[in-house]
Amino acid sequence: MTEGATRREFLGAALAAPAILGGCARPDDWRTRVDGRWIGDNAQLGHRVRDMAANPPAGARERRCDVLVVGSGIAGLSAARTLHAAGITDFAVLELEADAGGNSRGHAMRGLPCPLGAHYLPLPGPAAPDIQAWLVEIGLAKQTATGLKWDERHLCHSPQERLFFEGRWQDGLLPNVARASSTQAQYRRFAKLIADTGRLGFALPTARAPWTPAHEQLDRLTAAQWLLANGIADPLLLAYLDYCCRDDYGAGAATVSAWALAHYFASRHGFSAPGDDTDDRDPVLTWPDGNAPLAQALRRPYADRVFTGRAVFRIDEGLNDITAWAFAGAEVERWSAKHVIVATPLFIAAHVLRAPPPALVATARQQRRAPWMVANLRLDDLPLDRVGAPLSWDNVIHGSPSLGYVDAQHQSLGRVVGPRLITAYWAFPDTARKRLLEMSWQDATQLILDDLRVVHPDLSERLQQVDIVRHGHAMSIPTPGLRSSAALAAVPGSAARVSFAHADLSAYSVFEEAFTHGATAGRRVARALGHAPV
Ligand SMILES: Cc1cc2nc3c(=O)[nH]c(=O)nc-3n(C[C@H](O)[C@H](O)[C@H](O)COP(=O)(O)OP(=O)(O)OC[C@H]3O[C@@H](n4cnc5c(N)ncnc54)[C@H](O)[C@@H]3O)c2cc1C
């Protein structure tokens, strides 16, 4: 499979000259009429952290606490929760952005909530008892004699997914083909490959799965090499699998490892050919503003200890205390703590630590990161739609360089009238990061409109406002060799009084991994401070 070449070149060209995607450079009146802006990630402050790490200024305001958590993504907030549960109350969480939640933050456009990043959580299975227990604690599920009973209001309503394929919308994301076709035979072949490979053991979170030489073998190949070696060559199936990789890992099958592709299916619902008995759709929890309610629920009990607008730019391990310097608006704060949990991406951790452990430095060098763009489009009404399956929660266009869009109002209980809000997702090759960061809001909007015009011809006429976030370094790509790297495995125990908590420690990013690494780091610190970990 050549994800690589074609898609990368296409996306690269699209970033350079967005109008080519639509095949015409027709000036459109949306530019004079539509509101919008870049929102969310503060790349400027992030880059200031990079530039100031070596030179902490004098004259900082002194603050102190027992445990300092740097970063308030799901991992940092989960660490705070674990500290609190272990009886540690003197902690502070410092967050660079104006809001807590990291990649799981939400947004609103004239009162309509929408996501800035993560938008769903698959129902956690028995391998994730901590997450199940927390979801019960916050009222999303009840423990019954027969197992967990989920609050239906937050389970993704039907119809869940549709694909625009051969000129019409179809139900589900895998192209529907004739039962006797060679594509269907390949679907079955892949289902068997996943069932066989799944016997090696896969779980979410990954910490609950075994790691054997056979897993390591899988991690040496790209997903594309593994598929080829196993006789999977059908273009429709390959396009679907490439989409799955881009959607979860930010990079296609030619870039991520075979372990990552196998894990995608084998840790959840497996894979079955359409028409075969099993329903392989994930029941998922979702909200109009994506996973933001999960981040808010994690933060709520300790909201007074989460300090936003604090960009930590240097951490020094001294003989007694650990010192962290942070920009706090116009002033600089100098925090002292007995222990620090660094819950930022690992490349930032390697940067801000004055003496980063070698394992951290090696991992930060090895880890490639996918840039993402998330665009929220407010429309005055539903746009014209192509024939076939009705508007669903997730709407994907076969062959598109984007990841499609999510209907932010899908979970509404009543009939939606008036303005609509859809969220378009794009993952870019890491080589396109600079161009993405330099792109104008107008060109980004044009890129999105050109992509969606094929299914909604009057989209630009319906458009009122477009708020777009760029996550320049959104997530670690699970490239071959990363998950099995000895350096990555060594990071959590590589410093005595500094712990690390971030989805990066799993080589890829989802809620379950972030939550688990936060809890693990919180327990480590609780033990170090003489508290019984929970
Ligand atoms: C577009 C997108 C869509 C996604 N969709 C899903 C989804 O649907 N479901 C899912 O499970 N996962 C999804 N993910 C993955 C998502 O990353 C994880 O679910 C999770 O939110 C990661 O949490 P984290 O704590 O590991 O990292 P992050 O979210 O990266 O948190 C790190 C935090 O550290 C802060 N920080 C960084 N540097 C500093 C500093 N110097 N000082 C202070 N603070 C700092 C950051 O601002 C951030 O808040 C998505 C990710 C993206 C980008």
The ligand as an SDF file (V2000), in Angstrom:
LIG
                    3D

 53 58  0  0  0  0  0  0  0  0999 V2000
   -7.8600   15.8240   17.1420 C   0  0  0  0  0  0  0  0  0  0  0  0
   -7.7880   14.7240   18.1580 C   0  0  0  0  0  0  0  0  0  0  0  0
   -8.8550   13.8320   18.2860 C   0  0  0  0  0  0  0  0  0  0  0  0
   -8.8010   12.8220   19.2390 C   0  0  0  0  0  0  0  0  0  0  0  0
   -9.8720   11.9890   19.3840 N   0  0  0  0  0  0  0  0  0  0  0  0
   -9.8860   11.0840   20.3940 C   0  0  0  0  0  0  0  0  0  0  0  0
  -11.0730   10.3640   20.7020 C   0  0  0  0  0  0  0  0  0  0  0  0
  -12.1180   10.5650   20.0790 O   0  0  0  0  0  0  0  0  0  0  0  0
  -11.0240    9.4700   21.7260 N   0  0  0  0  0  0  0  0  0  0  0  0
   -9.8900    9.2770   22.4690 C   0  0  0  0  0  0  0  0  0  0  0  0
   -9.8990    8.4540   23.3910 O   0  0  0  0  0  0  0  0  0  0  0  0
   -8.7730    9.9810   22.2030 N   0  0  0  0  0  0  0  0  0  0  0  0
   -8.7520   10.8780   21.2110 C   0  0  0  0  0  0  0  0  0  0  0  0
   -7.6270   11.6370   20.9990 N   0  0  0  0  0  0  0  0  0  0  0  0
   -6.4320   11.3720   21.8000 C   0  0  0  0  0  0  0  0  0  0  0  0
   -6.2780   12.2990   23.0200 C   0  0  0  0  0  0  0  0  0  0  0  0
   -5.0100   12.8540   22.8440 O   0  0  0  0  0  0  0  0  0  0  0  0
   -6.3940   11.5140   24.3330 C   0  0  0  0  0  0  0  0  0  0  0  0
   -7.7340   11.0350   24.4840 O   0  0  0  0  0  0  0  0  0  0  0  0
   -6.0860   12.3050   25.6140 C   0  0  0  0  0  0  0  0  0  0  0  0
   -6.8550   13.4750   25.6610 O   0  0  0  0  0  0  0  0  0  0  0  0
   -4.5860   12.5940   25.7960 C   0  0  0  0  0  0  0  0  0  0  0  0
   -4.3770   13.0880   27.0910 O   0  0  0  0  0  0  0  0  0  0  0  0
   -2.9100   13.3360   27.6610 P   0  0  0  0  0  0  0  0  0  0  0  0
   -3.0750   13.8400   29.0590 O   0  0  0  0  0  0  0  0  0  0  0  0
   -2.0790   12.1340   27.4730 O   0  0  0  0  0  0  0  0  0  0  0  0
   -2.2550   14.4380   26.7340 O   0  0  0  0  0  0  0  0  0  0  0  0
   -2.5550   15.9450   26.3200 P   0  0  0  0  0  0  0  0  0  0  0  0
   -3.9600   16.1020   25.9790 O   0  0  0  0  0  0  0  0  0  0  0  0
   -1.4900   16.2140   25.3140 O   0  0  0  0  0  0  0  0  0  0  0  0
   -2.2510   16.7970   27.6360 O   0  0  0  0  0  0  0  0  0  0  0  0
   -1.0150   17.4080   27.9190 C   0  0  0  0  0  0  0  0  0  0  0  0
   -1.2870   18.7130   28.6290 C   0  0  0  0  0  0  0  0  0  0  0  0
   -0.0420   19.3160   28.9990 O   0  0  0  0  0  0  0  0  0  0  0  0
   -0.1360   20.7050   28.7600 C   0  0  0  0  0  0  0  0  0  0  0  0
    1.2200   21.2550   28.6280 N   0  0  0  0  0  0  0  0  0  0  0  0
    2.1050   21.0380   27.6210 C   0  0  0  0  0  0  0  0  0  0  0  0
    3.2450   21.7160   27.8580 N   0  0  0  0  0  0  0  0  0  0  0  0
    3.0830   22.3450   29.0400 C   0  0  0  0  0  0  0  0  0  0  0  0
    3.9220   23.1930   29.8060 C   0  0  0  0  0  0  0  0  0  0  0  0
    5.1560   23.5000   29.3880 N   0  0  0  0  0  0  0  0  0  0  0  0
    3.4350   23.6930   30.9660 N   0  0  0  0  0  0  0  0  0  0  0  0
    2.1760   23.3720   31.3990 C   0  0  0  0  0  0  0  0  0  0  0  0
    1.3520   22.5820   30.6970 N   0  0  0  0  0  0  0  0  0  0  0  0
    1.7970   22.0590   29.5360 C   0  0  0  0  0  0  0  0  0  0  0  0
   -0.9450   20.7780   27.4580 C   0  0  0  0  0  0  0  0  0  0  0  0
   -1.4690   22.0700   27.2380 O   0  0  0  0  0  0  0  0  0  0  0  0
   -2.0150   19.7290   27.7440 C   0  0  0  0  0  0  0  0  0  0  0  0
   -3.1200   20.2630   28.4290 O   0  0  0  0  0  0  0  0  0  0  0  0
   -7.6550   12.6680   20.0590 C   0  0  0  0  0  0  0  0  0  0  0  0
   -6.5810   13.5570   19.9130 C   0  0  0  0  0  0  0  0  0  0  0  0
   -6.6600   14.5800   18.9860 C   0  0  0  0  0  0  0  0  0  0  0  0
   -5.5080   15.5380   18.8650 C   0  0  0  0  0  0  0  0  0  0  0  0
  1  2  1  0
  2  3  1  0
  2 52  2  0
  3  4  2  0
  4  5  1  0
  4 50  1  0
  5  6  2  0
  6  7  1  0
  6 13  1  0
  7  8  2  0
  7  9  1  0
  9 10  1  0
 10 11  2  0
 10 12  1  0
 12 13  2  0
 13 14  1  0
 14 15  1  0
 14 50  1  0
 15 16  1  0
 16 17  1  0
 16 18  1  0
 18 19  1  0
 18 20  1  0
 20 21  1  0
 20 22  1  0
 22 23  1  0
 23 24  1  0
 24 25  2  0
 24 26  1  0
 24 27  1  0
 27 28  1  0
 28 29  2  0
 28 30  1  0
 28 31  1  0
 31 32  1  0
 32 33  1  0
 33 34  1  0
 33 48  1  0
 34 35  1  0
 35 36  1  0
 35 46  1  0
 36 37  1  0
 36 45  1  0
 37 38  2  0
 38 39  1  0
 39 40  1  0
 39 45  2  0
 40 41  1  0
 40 42  2  0
 42 43  1  0
 43 44  2  0
 44 45  1  0
 46 47  1  0
 46 48  1  0
 48 49  1  0
 50 51  2  0
 51 52  1  0
 52 53  1  0
M  END
$$$$
